[in-house]
Amino acid sequence: MDDITRRPLPPDSWPASFPEERLSVYASAVRAMRQGRFGVAIPADGADDPLNRLGRELNDLAGWLDRRFAEFIRIRKVAEHVAGGVRVDDTLDRVYESFHALIPFNRIGCALLNEDGNAVKAHWARSDRPQKLLCGFTAPLAGSSLESILQTGQPRILNDLEAHLAERPGSVSTRLMLEEGIRSSLTCPLVAQGRPVGFLFFSSVEKNAYRDVHQDVFVHIAGQLSALIEKSRLYQQVIDLNNDLLAAQESLRLQATRDALTGIYNRRAILEFAEAELQRASRHGSPMALVLTDVDHFKMTNDLNGHMAGDAVLRAVAAALAGNLRAYDRVGRYGGEEFLVVIVESDAEAVMMTVERLRLAVAALQVNHEEKMLSATASFGIALRGADSVFDMNALLAIADEGLYEAKRLGRNRCVLHMV
């Protein structure tokens, strides 16, 4: 109704000698206001007779209703905008973007009660200036001024935060707000379905920024806004729980595919990957290589230094192999001190360069175990499947195994390639 202008109702003149006509006009004005048309001009002169007093009262009523209806429209538009938020932060962002039409502020903060209701934690804030009072700030509710706000259920105005801090020198939140340049605040309780949820803090750099009218505006929409924030918080909790569940599922999946000692693929996972890559290579006519590698003289390492030392060497070898592969190649622990490497889409020269890099990385290891430096070397047997060859997984593994034994027979710490 902001666009309604005051228009006089007919007739064009209002003689004081005809009270029946004036009463009829007043009745028409009341009907117009009842229909939501408040922009009416009701005849009344300066005379102090009952009809003129009634006319002036009706004029005042029309103006008051016009202002209140315009305020209602603003509040409704703001509430509709805020209601479009889904998550807590989204809902609060909408509050920040739309509440300038209702309440003055430079900063809005939201603090939520914990599940036990005995502490309040700063959850969200937006400001047009650098902030000192950061999210995560937590304070007990008992004995605080916020507790009394929840008890009354009414917003609280502090128009001089410097004076408030002088009265409550232990208020850390007030001190931090003053450091931001904030000088007055409107603290609004959030209560959804009779249960305290938290608080909204409207803050201004101006002293005496807030009046009773701002309290009244918040009270008008307090229940709806509190319910929206609580709904958003519950929705966020569902999202967080779902994310936790997905993370737990992913953790279980990784545990199911990872070797407990080395953290790389376990035997089942690396064989599944190798089988999938073999099928893909067969479909696309591309080369791939299976590489079996074995840590040289590993039993001697265990016998001389103990199994804990052997485990340390295996972890180091696994890390060296994994750290020297391309992102789309894989390594897994095949069993004991044996590892299986899968190299995709590489010809003989590229495969030999990759495996030689792996061999040198293992040979360069210096493993510090209980103040003793341990070293290792490894032998590598390679089965390179050509683009057009047809071999199943077991056949390729057998060929790689032959290459591994040949590398050991030739003196270890070397690579032997068999092309098939």
N, C-alpha and C positions, 0 to 999 in steps of 0.2 A: 504494500500500500504506500510505498515511498513516493510513487508518482501521482498520488491523489492530491489535487489542489482544492482549496476551500472554495465552494461554489454556493451562493445563496439560493435557498429554496424559494419558489414562488409562494405568494404573490410578490409583486415588486415593491409594495409599500406596506408598512405595518402600523396602522393608526392605533394609538393607545386606547382609543375609545371603543375598540371592538375586541374585547378579550376572547370571544369565541373563535375569531379568526386566528389570533395568536396561539391559542391553545391547539387549534388544528394544525398550525405550522409546527409547533413543538412536537406534537404527536407524529407528524411526518418525519421530523428529524430523528426521533427515537426509533422509528421503524427503519430508517436508513442506517442508523448505527447498528441496529440488531442484524441487518443484512450485511454488515461488514463495510459499509460506506461511511467513513468517519470524516471525510473532508467536507463538512457542511458548515455554513455560516448561519447562525441562529440570531434573529433580530433581538437586540436588547440595547436600550439607551441608558443614560446615566441615572435615570429616575430610580428611586429606592422603593418601588412598589413590588408586591410579590411576583408579578409576571416578569418584570425586568430581572429581579434576582434569580428567578427560575431560568430565564434565558441565559444569564451569565454563567450559572452553574452548568447548564447544558453545553454551552460553548467550551467551558473548561473540561467537562467530561469528554466531549468529542476530541479535543486536543490530546487529552491523556490517553484515550483509547487509540488514537492515531499513532502516538509514540510507542505505546505498548505493543500494538500490532506490528509496527515496523520492527521493533525489537524481537518480537516473536518470529518474524520471518527471517531475520538475521540468525537467530539461534537455531532455527530449523535447518537453514542452509548449512550452518557450521556442523550441526549434528549429523546431517546426511553425508557431508564430506568425511567426517571422522569415522562414520559407520562403514565406510568403504575399506578401512584397514583390516588386515587379516592377522598379521603378527603384531606383537606388542610394540615393537619399534616403529613399524609402519603406522599403526594407529596413533602413536605419540607424535610422529612426524606430521601427520595430518592435523593434530591439535595445534602444533607449532605454526603450521602454514595458514590456519584458518581463524585462530582465536584473536588475532589482532583486531578483528572487527568488533570484538566483545570486551576484551580486557587488555590494557596496556602492559607491555613487557619487553625486556631485552633478553630474557632468559626464561626457559621453562625446564624444570627438572621433574623427574618422577622417581619416587622411592617406593619400593614394595616391601610388604611385611614378609618375613620368612614363614615357613609352614607352621611353626609353633606360635607365631604371632608375638614373640617377645623381643624381636629385633627388626630394625628397618634398614634396608640396603639401597643405596643409590643405584638405580637401574639404568637410567637414561637421562640425557640432558642435551639441549641445543641452546646455543647462545650466539649473539652477534659479536662476541668478544672472547679473548682467550679465557679458558676455564681453569679454575683451581680446584673446584669441588668435583672430583672425577667419579665416574661410575665404579662401583665396587666399595665405596665408602660405607661402612656399617657402624651403626650405633644402637645401643640397647634402647628399647622403648620405655621401659619402666622408669618413672621419675622424670621423664623428659617432658618438654612443653608439647611435643607431638601427642603424647598420651592424653593430655587434657583436651586436645582438639578432637581426638577420636571419641572421647567421652561426651563431649557436647554435640558432636556431629556438625559443627558450624565452622565455616572458614574463618581464618584469623588474619588480621591485617597488622603488619609491623611497618610503619611508615618512617621509622628511624632506626636502622639496624645498628648504627654506631651506639646509640643509647641502649639498645637491647643487649649488645655485647658488654657494655659497661655494667649492666645489671647481672648478666650471666657470663662472666669472663671465661668460664670453662667450655663454652660452646664452640667447638672446633668448626662446625659447619658454618656458623655465622662469621667467624673470623675468615674462613676461606672465601665466602661470598663477598665480604668487604674487600678482600684482596683482588677480587675480580672487578671491583668498582660498583658492586650492587649496593643500593642504599635503602630500598624498601621491598617488601615481599607480601604476597598473598598466598597463604598456605591453605590448601583445600583438601579435606579428607575424601578418600575414595571408599565407599561402602557399598558392596554389591549383595543384595538379598539379605541385608542385616549383618553381613560379615565384613569386618574391616579388610580392605585390600592393600591400601597404601596411601600415598599423598601425591598431589600435584603442587608444585611450587612455581608461582608466577613471580618474577623478580624484575625490578626496574633500577636503572642507574639514578633515577630521580627520587628525592625524598618526597614523601606525601603523595605517592603516585596512585594510591588505591583509596577507594571510597566504598561506602556501604552498597552502592549500586553494583559494584563489581562482585561483592559477596552474593548479592541477590541473583545476578546472572548465573553464577556457578551453581547456586542452589537449584535454579530452575532445571538444570541439565545434569545435576550431580549423579542421580541414579542411573540415567542412561549412559553417561560417560563411564561411570564406575563399572557398569555391566559390560560395556564394550571392552574396557581394558582387561577385566577379568576373563572375558571370553577369549580375547587375544592371547592372554598369558596361558590359559589352558590349551589353546591351539598350539602355542609355541612349545609347551611341555610335550604335547603329542608328537610334534615334529622332532624335538630333541630326543625323545624316547625312541622314535623310529630311526633316527640317525645313529643312536647308540646301538640299536639292534642290528642295523646294517653294518656298523663297525665291528660288532661282535661276530656277526656272520662272516665278515671278511677276515677277521682274525682267525676264526676257526678254519676257514678255507685255506688260509696261509699255513696254519699249523698242519693241516692235512697234506699239504704239498711240500712242506719244507723239512729238511733234515734237521733234527734237533741239535746236533753238534755243530754243524757248519753254517746253517742258515740258508744254504742253497737248496735247489730242488732235491727232493728225495728220489729214490729209485723209481717208484711208481710214476711220479710226476714227470720226470725227465723222459721216461719211456713213452708216456702218453704224448708229450710234446714232440718227441722224435717221430712217433707214428703219424701224428697229424701233419708234420712237415714232409714226411715221406709221401703221404697221400697227395699233398698239395704239389710237391715236386713232380709226381707222376702225372697229375692232371695238366700241369703247365709245361712239362718237358724241361724242367730246370735242374741244375745239379744240386747236390747236397752231400755233406760229409758227416759221418759219425766218427768221433775220436775217443778212443779208450786210453786213459792215462793212469799210470800206477806210480805211487811214490816209491822211489828206489830204496832198497834196504830198510824198509819201514820197521820190520821186526827187530832189526838191530837197534833202531832208535828207541823202541819200547823196552827192549831188554836192558839197554845201557842206562836209560834215563827214566823209565817208568811210563805207565800208560797216560798219566796226566801230561807228560811231556809230548807223548805221541798225539794226544788230542790237540794240544796247542799247535803242533806242526800241521795237522790236518786242517784246522781252522785257517791257518795262514795260507796253506796251499789253495784251499777253496776260495779265499778272498783274492789271491793273486790271479787265479783262473777267471773268476767272475769279473774282476776289475780290468781285464785285458781283452774282453770280448765286445763286439758290437752290440747295440741295444736289442737287435732282433736275433742274435745267437743266444744259446743257453748252455748252462753247465749244471750237472746234478751229481750227487754222490751215488755211485753205482753199487758200492758195497765195500766195507772195510776201508782200505786205502786207495780204492779205485774210483775214478771219476769218468763220467760220460759227457762229452761236449758235442753239441749239435751246431754245425755251421751251414747256413743256407745260402743258396744262390752265389756260389763262389767256385771258380775254376781251380785247377790244380795249383797254379802259381799262388793265387790268393789264399788258398787253404794252407799251403806250406808256410806262407808268410805269417798267417795267423797263429798256427801251431808253434812255429819257431818263437814267436813273441811270447807265447804261453810258457814254453820251455825255459826261456831266458828269465822270465819273471819268477818262476819257481826257483831256479838256480841262484837268483840274487837274494833270496829270503835270508834274513837273520832273525830268528825267533828267540826272544828273550824269555826264558822260563827259569824261574827261581835263581836269577842272577847267573844263568848259564846260557850262552848263545848257541842255538841249534840251527843247522842248515839242512837243506834237502835238495834233491834233484828228482826228476820224474822222466819216465819214458812214455812215448806216445805212439799208438798204432792208429792209422787213419784208413777208413774205407770211404773212398770218394765215388759216389754214384754219378755216372754220367747222365747227360740230359735224356738219352734214349734208352738207357739200360733198365731192366726190370728185375728188381731184387726186393724180397720182403725184409722185414725188420730183423728177423733172426739171422738171415743170411748176411746182411750187412754187419751185424754185431760180430758174427763169427769171423768175417774178413778183418774187421778192426782188431779183434783179439789176436788173430794171426800176426798182424803188424806189430802189436804190442809185444808179443813174445819174441818176435824177430829183433825188435829194438833192444830188448833186454839181453838177448843172446849176443848182439853185436857190441855190448859193453855198457848199456843203459845211458840215461841222460841224452837221448836222441829221438828223432822222429822217423817213422817208416810209413810211407804212403803206398797204398794199393788202390789202383783205379779199376773200377768194374763197370 
